[in-house]
Amino acid sequence: MSENAAVLVQKLNEAGEWPVPVLLEEILARGQEAVEPLLEILRRQPHGWPEEAPLLSAIMLLGMLRPPEALAPLIDLLRHYDNEALEEFPEALAGYGPEVVEPALAIVRDASLPSYPRSVAASVAIYAAREHPDLRATIAATLRELLAEHLARAPEPVEDAEDEDEDNGGEDEDEDNGDEDEDEEEPGLNEADGPRLDSDYFAMATSLVEHLAELGDPQARDLIKDAFDAGIVDEGWIEQPTIEEIYREADEPPKKISPHSPLERYRARYRENQEREHRQTREARRAIEPPPPPLPLFSDDSAPQPFRHERKQVGRNDPCWCGSGKKYKKCHLRQDQQ
């Protein structure tokens, strides 16, 4: 008798970081029966590693099953995680299609959340609207509005040191200020008359720029240029030439997403992990095993042997070994003695 979905999901909980792909396939085959046990993993909201491993599998499987009752709990996870647990979200939730766009945009608009889940939510909306131009326009309008808000909060540009010296009549204020430089704020992280802008502000601005380019939004070009000019885009993450490449790629027709592609990718990662573990095990074993004894320079058959006479010693008066019939002393004795 085959095991029911609850038992299989319990095995998933116990499997750790790398459940065997066949277990995931068996859960998927249970269909609607597997939905409630998988939703229970989402409700538990495990944190830490490897406790989060079943959560990643549950997100993937629910995204492939696409039950309507799982959409809200899946979206809600974006309010509780800010790490790799969200990596599978864009493709997992994209299968829900247009109905996921507005819930995802609500996350994007929520300024109380960190930049990473908001960025993931933007990717979810963009993926879900791949074949819906009207929805893509709605997403672009939302992202443009948020980028404009970020630009309005951009810090004042920092004047060059030479200009400051000129304004101060060339006087060196360092002599009067002593060690005050040590307490200076990092340039670009403070507004002139506002709250401190932390790294999350710049990360979100950079994310908005990248997503607008992914949408190929022509109305965002000036905003994107202004964001780079204002220094609120992390150019270690993305540079202006890369933005142009992304705009060009946005004109290409969207690629079809196979509903089974998440499981196919997992199988590939699982094989890579198995091969890596086997390789590490072999290397560790070689490191602790004693080296084999050195091989002999010669095998038993090829080792040099002492010289042996092949012929029996012949007496002087014996018949010669050559068979001539003569006595040895009259035949080959002198030659053999040379």
C-alpha positions as CSV (number, residue, x, y, z in Angstrom):
1,M,0.0,0.0,0.0
2,S,1.4,3.4,-1.0
3,E,2.1,6.0,1.7
4,N,-0.3,8.9,2.0
5,A,0.8,12.5,1.5
6,A,1.1,13.4,5.2
7,V,3.6,10.6,5.7
8,L,5.6,11.6,2.7
9,V,5.7,15.3,3.8
10,Q,6.8,14.1,7.2
11,K,9.7,12.3,5.5
12,L,10.4,15.6,3.7
13,N,10.6,17.3,7.1
14,E,13.1,14.7,8.3
15,A,15.2,14.6,5.1
16,G,17.3,17.7,5.8
17,E,18.9,19.8,3.1
18,W,18.9,17.3,0.2
19,P,15.7,15.1,0.0
20,V,16.0,12.6,-2.7
21,P,14.2,13.8,-5.9
22,V,12.0,10.7,-6.0
23,L,10.4,11.8,-2.6
24,L,9.5,15.2,-4.1
25,E,8.0,13.4,-7.2
26,E,5.9,11.2,-4.9
27,I,4.5,14.2,-3.0
28,L,3.8,16.0,-6.2
29,A,1.9,12.9,-7.5
30,R,-0.5,13.1,-4.5
31,G,-1.8,16.4,-5.9
32,Q,-4.5,18.1,-3.7
33,E,-3.9,15.6,-0.9
34,A,-0.4,17.0,-0.4
35,V,-1.5,20.7,-0.2
36,E,-2.5,20.8,3.5
37,P,0.6,19.0,4.8
38,L,2.8,21.4,2.7
39,L,0.9,24.4,3.9
40,E,1.6,23.3,7.5
41,I,5.3,23.8,6.8
42,L,4.6,27.4,5.7
43,R,2.5,28.1,8.8
44,R,5.3,26.8,11.0
45,Q,7.7,29.3,9.4
46,P,11.0,27.6,10.4
47,H,14.0,29.8,10.7
48,G,17.7,28.9,10.6
49,W,19.5,26.3,8.6
50,P,18.9,23.4,7.9
51,E,15.5,23.9,9.5
52,E,14.4,26.0,6.5
53,A,15.3,23.3,4.0
54,P,11.7,21.7,4.0
55,L,10.3,25.2,3.5
56,L,12.2,25.6,0.3
57,S,10.9,22.3,-0.9
58,A,7.3,23.2,0.1
59,I,7.5,26.5,-1.8
60,M,8.7,24.6,-4.9
61,L,6.0,21.9,-4.7
62,L,3.1,24.3,-4.0
63,G,4.3,26.5,-6.8
64,M,4.0,23.5,-9.1
65,L,0.6,22.3,-7.7
66,R,-0.8,25.9,-7.7
67,P,-3.7,25.4,-5.3
68,P,-5.7,28.7,-4.9
69,E,-5.6,28.4,-1.1
70,A,-1.8,28.5,-1.1
71,L,-1.4,31.8,-2.8
72,A,-2.0,34.0,0.3
73,P,0.3,32.0,2.6
74,L,3.0,32.0,0.0
75,I,2.8,35.8,-0.4
76,D,2.8,36.2,3.4
77,L,6.2,34.5,3.6
78,L,7.7,37.6,1.9
79,R,6.9,39.5,5.2
80,H,8.8,37.1,7.3
81,Y,11.9,36.1,5.4
82,D,14.9,38.1,4.1
83,N,17.2,35.3,2.8
84,E,17.7,32.4,0.4
85,A,14.4,30.9,1.4
86,L,12.9,33.3,-1.2
87,E,15.1,32.2,-4.1
88,E,12.4,30.0,-5.6
89,F,9.6,32.5,-5.3
90,P,9.6,34.3,-8.7
91,E,9.2,31.1,-10.6
92,A,7.1,29.3,-8.0
93,L,4.5,32.0,-7.8
94,A,4.6,33.1,-11.5
95,G,2.5,30.0,-12.3
96,Y,-0.4,31.7,-10.6
97,G,-0.5,34.2,-13.4
98,P,-2.2,37.6,-13.3
99,E,-3.9,37.0,-9.9
100,V,-0.5,37.2,-8.1
101,V,0.5,40.6,-9.6
102,E,-1.4,42.9,-7.2
103,P,-0.6,40.9,-4.0
104,A,3.1,41.0,-5.1
105,L,3.0,44.8,-5.8
106,A,1.5,45.3,-2.3
107,I,4.7,43.8,-0.9
108,V,6.8,46.0,-3.2
109,R,5.1,49.1,-1.9
110,D,5.5,48.2,1.7
111,A,8.4,50.4,2.8
112,S,8.5,48.8,6.3
113,L,10.0,45.6,4.7
114,P,13.6,45.1,3.8
115,S,14.7,45.6,0.2
116,Y,15.3,42.0,-0.6
117,P,11.7,40.6,-0.2
118,R,10.4,43.7,-2.0
119,S,12.8,43.0,-4.8
120,V,11.7,39.4,-4.9
121,A,8.0,40.5,-5.0
122,A,8.8,42.7,-8.0
123,S,10.3,39.7,-9.8
124,V,7.2,37.7,-9.0
125,A,5.0,40.3,-10.5
126,I,7.2,40.6,-13.6
127,Y,7.4,36.9,-14.1
128,A,3.6,36.5,-13.7
129,A,2.9,39.3,-16.2
130,R,5.3,38.1,-18.9
131,E,2.6,37.6,-21.5
132,H,0.3,40.5,-20.3
133,P,1.4,43.9,-21.6
134,D,-1.3,45.8,-19.7
135,L,-0.1,44.3,-16.4
136,R,3.5,45.0,-17.3
137,A,2.5,48.6,-17.7
138,T,0.9,48.6,-14.3
139,I,4.0,47.1,-12.7
140,A,6.2,49.7,-14.5
141,A,4.1,52.6,-13.2
142,T,4.4,51.3,-9.6
143,L,8.1,50.9,-9.9
144,R,8.6,54.3,-11.5
145,E,6.6,55.9,-8.7
146,L,8.8,54.3,-6.0
147,L,12.0,55.2,-7.8
148,A,10.8,58.8,-8.0
149,E,10.2,58.7,-4.2
150,H,13.8,57.4,-3.8
151,L,15.2,60.2,-5.9
152,A,13.3,62.8,-3.9
153,R,15.1,61.5,-0.8
154,A,18.5,61.4,-2.5
155,P,21.4,62.9,-0.5
156,E,22.9,66.1,-1.5
157,P,26.1,65.7,-3.6
158,V,29.2,66.0,-1.6
159,E,31.4,68.9,-2.7
160,D,35.0,68.3,-3.7
161,A,37.6,68.9,-1.1
162,E,39.3,71.6,-3.4
163,D,36.0,73.5,-3.6
164,E,35.7,73.4,0.2
165,D,39.2,74.8,0.6
166,E,38.4,77.6,-1.7
167,D,35.2,78.5,0.2
168,N,37.3,78.5,3.4
169,G,39.9,80.8,2.0
170,G,42.4,78.0,1.6
171,E,42.5,77.4,5.3
172,D,43.0,73.9,6.5
173,E,40.3,73.2,9.1
174,D,41.9,69.8,10.0
175,E,44.3,71.7,12.3
176,D,41.4,73.2,14.3
177,N,39.1,70.1,14.3
178,G,41.7,67.7,15.6
179,D,40.4,64.1,15.3
180,E,36.9,65.1,14.4
181,D,37.3,63.3,11.0
182,E,37.0,60.0,12.7
183,D,33.3,60.8,13.6
184,E,32.3,62.0,10.2
185,E,29.4,60.2,8.5
186,E,30.1,58.2,5.3
187,P,29.4,60.5,2.3
188,G,26.1,59.9,0.6
189,L,24.4,58.2,3.6
190,N,22.7,61.2,5.1
191,E,20.2,63.6,3.7
192,A,20.8,67.3,4.4
193,D,17.7,67.7,6.6
194,G,16.3,64.2,7.1
195,P,16.9,60.7,8.5
196,R,19.9,58.6,7.9
197,L,19.8,56.6,4.6
198,D,21.0,53.1,5.2
199,S,22.3,50.6,2.7
200,D,18.8,49.2,2.3
201,Y,17.8,52.5,0.7
202,F,20.5,52.1,-2.0
203,A,19.8,48.4,-2.5
204,M,16.1,49.1,-3.1
205,A,16.9,52.0,-5.5
206,T,19.2,49.7,-7.4
207,S,16.6,47.0,-7.5
208,L,14.0,49.3,-8.9
209,V,16.4,50.5,-11.7
210,E,17.1,46.9,-12.7
211,H,13.4,45.8,-12.7
212,L,12.4,48.8,-14.8
213,A,15.0,47.9,-17.3
214,E,13.8,44.2,-17.3
215,L,10.3,45.6,-18.2
216,G,11.9,47.6,-21.0
217,D,9.9,50.6,-19.8
218,P,10.7,53.6,-22.1
219,Q,9.2,56.1,-19.6
220,A,11.7,55.1,-17.0
221,R,14.9,56.0,-18.9
222,D,15.2,59.5,-17.6
223,L,14.5,58.4,-14.0
224,I,17.1,55.7,-14.3
225,K,19.7,58.2,-15.6
226,D,18.8,60.6,-12.8
227,A,19.2,57.8,-10.3
228,F,22.7,57.1,-11.6
229,D,23.6,60.8,-11.6
230,A,22.3,61.1,-8.0
231,G,24.6,58.3,-6.9
232,I,21.8,56.1,-5.4
233,V,22.5,53.1,-7.7
234,D,25.0,50.6,-6.4
235,E,27.3,50.4,-9.5
236,G,29.1,47.5,-7.9
237,W,25.8,45.6,-8.5
238,I,24.8,47.0,-11.9
239,E,26.3,49.6,-14.2
240,Q,24.8,51.8,-16.9
241,P,26.1,49.7,-19.9
242,T,24.4,46.6,-18.3
243,I,21.1,48.5,-18.1
244,E,21.3,49.0,-21.8
245,E,21.8,45.3,-22.3
246,I,18.8,44.5,-20.1
247,Y,16.7,46.9,-22.1
248,R,17.6,45.1,-25.3
249,E,16.8,41.7,-23.8
250,A,13.4,43.0,-22.8
251,D,12.4,43.3,-26.4
252,E,12.9,39.6,-27.0
253,P,9.7,37.4,-26.8
254,P,9.3,35.8,-23.3
255,K,10.5,32.3,-23.0
256,K,8.0,29.6,-22.0
257,I,8.4,28.4,-18.5
258,S,7.9,24.6,-18.1
259,P,5.8,23.8,-15.0
260,H,8.3,21.1,-14.2
261,S,11.4,23.2,-14.6
262,P,11.8,23.8,-10.8
263,L,12.0,20.0,-10.2
264,E,14.3,19.5,-13.1
265,R,16.7,22.2,-11.7
266,Y,16.5,20.5,-8.3
267,R,17.5,17.1,-9.8
268,A,20.5,18.7,-11.4
269,R,21.6,20.4,-8.2
270,Y,21.0,17.2,-6.3
271,R,23.3,15.3,-8.7
272,E,26.0,18.0,-8.4
273,N,25.8,17.8,-4.6
274,Q,26.1,14.0,-4.6
275,E,29.1,14.2,-6.9
276,R,30.7,16.9,-4.8
277,E,30.2,14.8,-1.6
278,H,31.6,11.7,-3.2
279,R,34.7,13.7,-4.4
280,Q,35.2,15.2,-0.9
281,T,34.9,11.8,0.7
282,R,37.5,10.3,-1.7
283,E,39.9,13.2,-1.0
284,A,39.4,12.9,2.8
285,R,40.0,9.2,2.6
286,R,43.2,9.7,0.7
287,A,44.4,12.3,3.2
288,I,44.1,9.8,6.2
289,E,45.2,6.5,4.5
290,P,48.9,5.7,4.7
291,P,50.6,5.8,1.3
292,P,51.2,2.5,-0.5
293,P,54.7,0.9,-0.2
294,P,57.0,1.9,-3.0
295,L,57.1,-0.5,-6.0
296,P,60.4,-2.5,-6.5
297,L,62.7,-1.2,-9.2
298,F,62.5,-4.6,-10.8
299,S,60.0,-7.3,-10.9
300,D,60.9,-10.9,-9.9
301,D,61.4,-11.8,-13.6
302,S,63.3,-8.6,-14.6
303,A,65.7,-8.2,-11.6
304,P,69.4,-8.8,-12.5
305,Q,70.5,-12.3,-11.9
306,P,74.1,-13.5,-11.0
307,F,76.1,-14.9,-14.0
308,R,75.8,-18.6,-14.4
309,H,77.6,-20.9,-16.8
310,E,75.1,-22.4,-19.1
311,R,77.4,-25.3,-20.0
312,K,78.7,-28.0,-17.7
313,Q,82.4,-27.7,-16.9
314,V,84.4,-29.9,-19.3
315,G,87.6,-31.7,-18.3
316,R,90.8,-31.3,-20.4
317,N,90.8,-34.8,-21.6
318,D,87.0,-35.0,-22.0
319,P,85.4,-34.9,-25.4
320,C,85.0,-31.3,-26.5
321,W,81.6,-29.8,-25.9
322,C,81.3,-28.8,-29.6
323,G,80.8,-32.4,-30.7
324,S,83.9,-32.6,-32.8
325,G,85.0,-35.8,-31.2
326,K,88.4,-34.3,-30.2
327,K,89.5,-34.0,-26.7
328,Y,88.7,-30.6,-25.2
329,K,92.3,-29.7,-24.8
330,K,92.9,-30.2,-28.5
331,C,89.8,-28.3,-29.5
332,H,88.1,-25.3,-27.7
333,L,90.1,-25.1,-24.5
334,R,92.3,-22.2,-25.6
335,Q,89.4,-20.2,-27.0
336,D,87.4,-20.6,-23.9
337,Q,90.3,-19.4,-21.7
338,Q,90.8,-16.2,-23.7
